[in-house]
């Protein structure tokens, strides 16, 4: 009787544990569902199991190659293990079979040499074809340099329509702030969470786009799965890849090389436009560039330079140093900073140009002399930092040399 009671208690305890586990899993699922997002067209899908839908011929061939290799591996697996298990079962000792006693067999030697050789050739031919095609960057209609930097991308249109255009693409400041505050609130997660950028890379449809990759600081990697491209961006080296998008739309990728503490905040957004819309975009960007082409010798007044610096700070600095300049965690505050308050402007300018703390503070050389002077002036004259100091673009220009 005592033993029966103990058994019942044990069964009850096990049932209770299982119920608790199911309840915990249900709670976790409900919590996840509260943050549910939809598929992101051109980007990752919810519960995605296969590769991204292809929008280039190379990506299509990569998909075919992937399944081709998988099928060959599956056939080999089934054949090898099928023969092995059949032999084990059919020739087991319990039914009276005795182990064969033999040495070498020329026939077997020939078969297991020729069959793997044929399999390797069958796998190597299509793989080589796709690899060679993916590396053929000749005859490009448009050449763009993608420069990886902690933690953003710089794009420079080097050759083709739009030549001379250049800009920096960073994670959208509102999404970065959302992440800093613990992520989106329940039911408010945008479908493009941590993929939205301020300046997407824009290219025309059905044109061969050559991407030259390099980096300013550490190794990054330019990857857009829908295009079937992934190319390392290495400091001091130039690599290249290419794609030809066959339809318009928005396509997303990420830096695919662990590049530091904010690696997850380095998305890639490529906007593919029709030829007509792309030409319009180029026209707009050329006009914007002309408007921003400030003379570094121009002497600015404090109010206008501070106003411009506020915009530069919001777009590039507020994500880490926060809008109130107080910083967070290891990010040092700018409000009350000795370097910011110092009358020697060169100290702050050098940090803006070259970064600091082993890359934790990135280099901002990609910004113009005027923008750097403006943001330095803004930090010197905002919050409690009312120094009245003015940093002119000519000072930044001199520090670059």
C-alpha positions as CSV (number, residue, x, y, z in Angstrom):
1,X,0.0,0.0,0.0
2,X,2.8,2.4,0.9
3,X,4.6,1.6,-2.4
4,X,1.3,2.3,-4.3
5,X,1.0,5.7,-2.6
6,X,4.6,6.6,-3.5
7,X,4.0,5.6,-7.2
8,X,0.9,7.8,-7.3
9,X,2.8,10.7,-5.8
10,X,5.6,10.3,-8.4
11,X,3.1,10.2,-11.2
12,X,1.3,13.3,-9.9
13,X,4.7,15.1,-9.6
14,X,5.6,14.2,-13.2
15,X,2.2,15.3,-14.5
16,X,2.6,18.6,-12.6
17,X,6.0,19.2,-14.2
18,X,4.7,18.4,-17.7
19,X,1.8,20.8,-17.1
20,X,4.1,23.5,-15.9
21,X,6.4,23.0,-19.0
22,X,3.4,23.2,-21.3
23,X,2.2,26.3,-19.5
24,X,5.6,27.9,-19.8
25,X,5.9,27.1,-23.5
26,X,2.4,28.5,-24.1
27,X,3.3,31.7,-22.2
28,X,6.4,32.0,-24.3
29,X,4.5,31.5,-27.5
30,X,1.9,34.0,-26.5
31,X,4.6,36.5,-25.6
32,X,6.3,36.0,-29.0
33,X,2.9,36.3,-30.7
34,X,2.5,39.7,-29.1
35,X,5.6,40.9,-30.9
36,X,4.6,39.1,-34.2
37,X,5.7,40.7,-37.4
38,X,4.8,39.9,-41.0
39,X,7.1,38.8,-43.8
40,X,9.4,41.5,-45.0
41,X,9.2,41.6,-48.8
42,X,12.7,41.4,-50.1
43,X,14.0,40.4,-46.6
44,X,13.5,37.6,-44.1
45,X,10.2,35.9,-43.7
46,X,8.5,34.6,-40.6
47,X,9.5,31.0,-39.9
48,X,11.6,31.0,-43.1
49,X,13.1,27.6,-43.9
50,X,14.3,28.0,-47.4
51,X,16.6,30.5,-49.0
52,X,15.4,34.0,-49.8
53,X,13.3,34.2,-53.0
54,X,15.7,35.0,-55.8
55,X,15.5,38.1,-57.9
56,X,18.7,37.5,-59.9
57,X,19.8,34.7,-62.3
58,X,22.8,34.0,-60.1
59,X,20.6,33.6,-57.0
60,X,18.3,31.3,-59.0
61,X,21.2,29.2,-60.0
62,X,22.5,29.1,-56.4
63,X,19.0,27.8,-55.3
64,X,19.1,25.1,-58.0
65,X,22.6,24.2,-57.0
66,X,21.7,24.0,-53.3
67,X,18.9,21.5,-54.0
68,X,20.9,19.6,-56.5
69,X,23.7,19.0,-54.0
70,X,21.1,18.2,-51.3
71,X,19.5,15.5,-53.5
72,X,22.9,14.0,-54.4
73,X,23.8,13.9,-50.7
74,X,20.5,12.3,-49.8
75,X,20.8,9.7,-52.5
76,X,24.3,8.8,-51.3
77,X,23.1,8.7,-47.7
78,X,20.2,6.4,-48.5
79,X,22.3,4.1,-50.8
80,X,25.2,3.7,-48.3
81,X,23.1,3.3,-45.2
82,X,20.6,1.2,-47.1
83,X,23.2,-1.3,-48.2
84,X,24.8,-1.2,-44.7
85,X,21.6,-1.9,-42.8
86,X,20.5,-4.5,-45.3
87,X,23.8,-6.3,-45.0
88,X,23.7,-6.1,-41.2
89,X,20.1,-7.5,-41.1
90,X,20.3,-10.1,-43.9
91,X,23.7,-11.5,-42.9
92,X,23.4,-11.4,-39.1
93,X,24.9,-14.2,-37.1
94,X,21.6,-15.1,-35.4
95,X,20.2,-16.6,-38.7
96,X,23.3,-18.7,-39.2
97,X,25.4,-16.5,-41.5
98,X,29.1,-16.6,-41.2
99,X,31.5,-13.7,-41.9
100,X,33.1,-13.9,-45.3
101,X,36.9,-14.2,-45.4
102,X,38.4,-12.3,-48.3
103,X,41.2,-9.8,-49.1
104,X,41.4,-7.5,-52.0
105,X,39.1,-7.3,-55.0
106,X,40.1,-5.5,-58.2
107,X,36.5,-5.1,-59.2
108,X,35.6,-3.4,-55.9
109,X,38.6,-1.2,-56.0
110,X,37.7,0.0,-59.5
111,X,34.1,0.6,-58.6
112,X,34.8,2.6,-55.4
113,X,37.3,4.7,-57.3
114,X,35.2,5.4,-60.4
115,X,31.8,6.0,-58.7
116,X,33.1,8.8,-56.3
117,X,35.0,10.3,-59.2
118,X,31.8,10.5,-61.3
119,X,29.9,12.0,-58.3
120,X,32.6,14.6,-57.8
121,X,32.5,15.6,-61.4
122,X,28.7,15.8,-61.4
123,X,28.9,18.2,-58.4
124,X,31.9,20.2,-59.6
125,X,30.7,21.1,-63.1
126,X,27.6,23.1,-62.2
127,X,29.2,24.5,-59.0
128,X,32.2,25.8,-61.0
129,X,29.8,27.3,-63.6
130,X,27.9,29.2,-61.0
131,X,31.1,30.3,-59.1
132,X,32.7,31.6,-62.3
133,X,29.6,33.5,-63.3
134,X,29.2,35.1,-59.9
135,X,32.8,36.4,-60.1
136,X,32.5,37.9,-63.6
137,X,32.2,41.6,-62.9
138,X,33.1,42.8,-66.4
139,X,30.8,44.9,-68.5
140,X,29.0,46.6,-65.6
141,X,26.5,49.3,-66.3
142,X,27.0,50.9,-62.9
143,X,29.9,50.6,-60.4
144,X,29.4,51.4,-56.7
145,X,31.9,51.3,-53.9
146,X,30.5,50.0,-50.6
147,X,32.7,50.9,-47.7
148,X,32.0,49.1,-44.4
149,X,32.6,51.1,-41.2
150,X,31.6,50.6,-37.6
151,X,28.6,50.5,-37.9
152,X,27.2,51.8,-41.2
153,X,27.8,51.6,-44.9
154,X,29.2,54.3,-47.2
155,X,28.2,54.2,-50.9
156,X,30.1,56.0,-53.6
157,X,28.8,55.8,-57.2
158,X,32.1,55.5,-59.2
159,X,31.1,54.8,-62.8
160,X,27.8,55.0,-64.8
161,X,24.7,57.0,-64.3
162,X,24.9,58.8,-61.0
163,X,28.7,59.0,-61.0
164,X,29.9,61.3,-58.2
165,X,27.0,60.6,-55.8
166,X,28.0,59.5,-52.4
167,X,26.3,59.1,-49.0
168,X,26.4,57.2,-45.7
169,X,23.7,54.7,-44.9
170,X,22.9,54.1,-41.2
171,X,20.3,52.3,-39.2
172,X,17.2,54.5,-38.7
173,X,17.6,56.5,-35.5
174,X,14.1,55.8,-34.3
175,X,14.6,52.0,-34.6
176,X,18.0,52.3,-32.8
177,X,16.3,54.3,-30.0
178,X,13.6,51.6,-29.9
179,X,16.3,48.9,-29.5
180,X,18.1,51.0,-26.8
181,X,14.9,51.1,-24.8
182,X,14.5,47.3,-24.8
183,X,12.9,46.7,-28.2
184,X,9.5,47.5,-29.6
185,X,6.5,47.5,-27.4
186,X,4.1,44.6,-27.6
187,X,2.1,44.7,-30.9
188,X,4.2,47.6,-32.2
189,X,7.1,45.8,-33.8
190,X,7.6,47.1,-37.4
191,X,8.1,44.5,-40.1
192,X,11.4,46.1,-41.0
193,X,12.7,46.3,-37.4
194,X,16.5,46.8,-37.5
195,X,16.4,46.8,-41.3
196,X,15.3,50.4,-41.9
197,X,18.0,52.8,-42.9
198,X,18.1,56.6,-43.5
199,X,19.7,56.3,-47.0
200,X,19.1,53.1,-48.9
201,X,21.4,52.1,-51.8
202,X,19.4,52.8,-55.0
203,X,20.0,51.0,-58.3
204,X,18.2,50.6,-61.6
205,X,16.4,47.4,-62.5
206,X,17.8,45.0,-65.2
207,X,21.3,46.6,-65.1
208,X,24.5,45.0,-64.2
209,X,25.7,46.5,-60.9
210,X,29.3,46.0,-59.8
211,X,29.8,46.4,-56.1
212,X,33.4,47.2,-55.0
213,X,33.9,46.4,-51.3
214,X,36.4,47.7,-48.8
215,X,36.4,48.9,-45.2
216,X,37.7,51.7,-43.0
217,X,38.3,49.8,-39.7
218,X,37.7,46.0,-39.4
219,X,36.4,43.3,-41.7
220,X,32.8,43.6,-42.7
221,X,30.8,41.6,-45.3
222,X,28.3,43.0,-47.9
223,X,25.5,40.4,-48.2
224,X,22.0,40.6,-49.9
225,X,20.5,37.1,-50.0
226,X,17.9,37.9,-52.6
227,X,20.7,38.9,-55.0
228,X,22.9,35.9,-54.1
229,X,25.8,38.0,-53.2
230,X,28.2,38.0,-50.2
231,X,31.5,39.7,-50.4
232,X,34.0,40.5,-47.6
233,X,35.0,44.1,-47.1
234,X,38.5,44.2,-45.8
235,X,40.5,47.2,-44.7
236,X,43.3,48.0,-47.2
237,X,41.9,45.6,-49.9
238,X,39.4,45.9,-52.7
239,X,37.1,43.1,-53.6
240,X,34.1,43.0,-55.9
241,X,30.9,41.3,-56.7
242,X,27.9,42.0,-58.9
243,X,24.2,41.5,-59.4
244,X,21.4,42.3,-61.9
245,X,18.0,42.6,-60.3
246,X,15.2,41.4,-62.5
247,X,12.4,43.2,-60.7
248,X,11.8,46.5,-58.8
249,X,11.3,46.6,-55.0
250,X,13.1,46.8,-51.7
251,X,15.6,44.1,-50.8
252,X,17.5,43.7,-47.5
253,X,20.7,42.2,-46.2
254,X,23.2,42.7,-43.4
255,X,26.8,42.8,-42.6
256,X,27.7,39.1,-42.5
257,X,31.0,39.4,-40.6
258,X,31.1,39.9,-36.8
259,X,32.5,43.4,-36.8
260,X,32.1,44.6,-33.2
261,X,29.5,45.2,-30.5
262,X,27.0,46.9,-32.9
263,X,27.3,44.3,-35.6
264,X,23.5,43.8,-35.5
265,X,22.9,47.4,-36.2
266,X,24.5,47.4,-39.7
267,X,21.7,46.5,-42.2
268,X,21.7,46.9,-46.0
269,X,18.7,48.2,-47.8
270,X,18.8,48.2,-51.6
271,X,16.0,49.9,-53.5
272,X,15.6,48.8,-57.1
273,X,13.9,51.3,-59.3
274,X,12.8,51.4,-62.9
275,X,15.2,53.1,-65.3
276,X,13.0,56.2,-65.4
277,X,12.6,56.5,-61.7
278,X,16.3,55.9,-61.2
279,X,17.2,58.8,-63.5
280,X,14.8,61.0,-61.5
281,X,16.5,59.9,-58.2
282,X,19.9,60.7,-59.7
283,X,18.7,64.2,-60.7
284,X,17.5,64.8,-57.1
285,X,20.7,63.5,-55.5
286,X,22.9,65.6,-57.9
287,X,20.9,68.8,-56.9
288,X,21.2,67.8,-53.2
289,X,25.0,67.3,-53.6
290,X,25.3,70.7,-55.2
291,X,23.4,72.3,-52.4
292,X,25.6,70.6,-49.8
293,X,28.9,71.4,-51.6
294,X,29.8,74.0,-49.0
295,X,33.0,76.0,-49.4
296,X,35.2,74.9,-46.5
297,X,36.7,78.4,-46.4
298,X,33.3,79.9,-45.7
299,X,33.1,81.5,-42.2
300,X,29.8,80.6,-40.5
301,X,27.9,82.3,-37.7
302,X,27.1,80.4,-34.5
303,X,23.2,80.2,-34.9
304,X,23.2,78.7,-38.5
305,X,26.1,76.3,-37.8
306,X,24.5,75.1,-34.6
307,X,21.2,74.5,-36.3
308,X,22.9,72.4,-39.0
309,X,24.9,70.6,-36.3
310,X,21.6,69.6,-34.5
311,X,20.5,67.7,-37.7
312,X,23.9,66.0,-38.1
313,X,23.8,65.0,-34.4
314,X,20.3,63.6,-34.6
315,X,21.2,61.5,-37.7
316,X,24.5,60.2,-36.6
317,X,25.3,60.7,-32.9
318,X,22.1,60.6,-30.9
319,X,21.8,56.8,-31.2
320,X,24.8,56.3,-28.9
321,X,25.2,59.6,-27.0
322,X,21.4,60.1,-26.8
323,X,19.5,63.3,-27.6
324,X,20.3,64.7,-24.1
325,X,24.0,64.1,-24.5
326,X,24.2,62.0,-21.4
327,X,25.4,58.8,-23.1
328,X,24.6,55.3,-21.7
329,X,26.7,52.5,-20.2
330,X,30.2,52.6,-21.7
331,X,29.2,55.5,-24.0
332,X,30.7,58.7,-22.5
333,X,28.5,61.7,-22.1
334,X,29.1,64.8,-24.2
335,X,27.2,67.1,-21.8
336,X,30.0,68.3,-19.5
337,X,32.7,66.5,-21.4
338,X,36.2,68.0,-20.8
339,X,37.2,67.4,-24.5
340,X,34.0,69.0,-25.8
341,X,34.5,72.0,-23.4
342,X,38.2,72.4,-24.2
343,X,39.2,75.5,-26.1
344,X,41.6,73.4,-28.1
345,X,39.2,72.3,-30.9
346,X,41.8,69.9,-32.3
347,X,41.2,67.3,-29.7
348,X,37.5,66.9,-30.5
349,X,38.1,67.1,-34.3
350,X,40.7,64.3,-34.1
351,X,38.2,62.1,-32.4
352,X,35.5,62.9,-34.9
353,X,37.9,62.1,-37.8
354,X,39.7,59.1,-36.4
355,X,37.4,57.6,-33.8
356,X,38.4,56.5,-30.3
357,X,38.4,53.7,-27.7
358,X,39.5,51.0,-30.2
359,X,36.6,51.7,-32.6
360,X,33.9,52.0,-30.0
361,X,33.6,55.6,-31.2
362,X,33.7,55.2,-35.0
363,X,35.5,57.5,-37.5
364,X,33.2,60.1,-39.2
365,X,35.6,61.0,-42.0
366,X,32.8,60.3,-44.5
367,X,31.0,63.4,-43.3
368,X,31.9,66.8,-44.9
369,X,34.1,69.4,-43.2
370,X,31.1,71.6,-42.7
371,X,29.0,68.8,-41.1
372,X,31.8,67.9,-38.7
373,X,32.4,71.5,-37.8
374,X,28.6,71.9,-37.3
375,X,28.2,68.9,-35.0
376,X,31.3,69.9,-33.0
377,X,29.9,73.5,-32.6
378,X,26.5,72.0,-31.6
379,X,27.9,69.9,-28.9
380,X,30.0,72.8,-27.6
381,X,26.8,75.0,-27.3
382,X,24.1,72.7,-26.3
383,X,22.7,71.2,-23.0
384,X,24.9,72.7,-20.2
385,X,27.8,73.2,-22.6
386,X,27.3,76.9,-23.3
387,X,30.9,77.7,-24.3
388,X,30.2,80.2,-27.1
389,X,33.0,78.4,-29.1
390,X,32.6,78.1,-32.9
391,X,34.4,75.4,-34.9
392,X,34.8,76.5,-38.5
393,X,35.0,74.0,-41.5
394,X,38.5,75.3,-42.3
395,X,39.7,73.8,-39.0
396,X,38.4,70.4,-39.9
397,X,39.9,70.6,-43.4
398,X,43.3,71.4,-41.9
399,X,43.1,68.5,-39.5
400,X,42.5,66.1,-42.3
401,X,45.8,66.9,-43.9
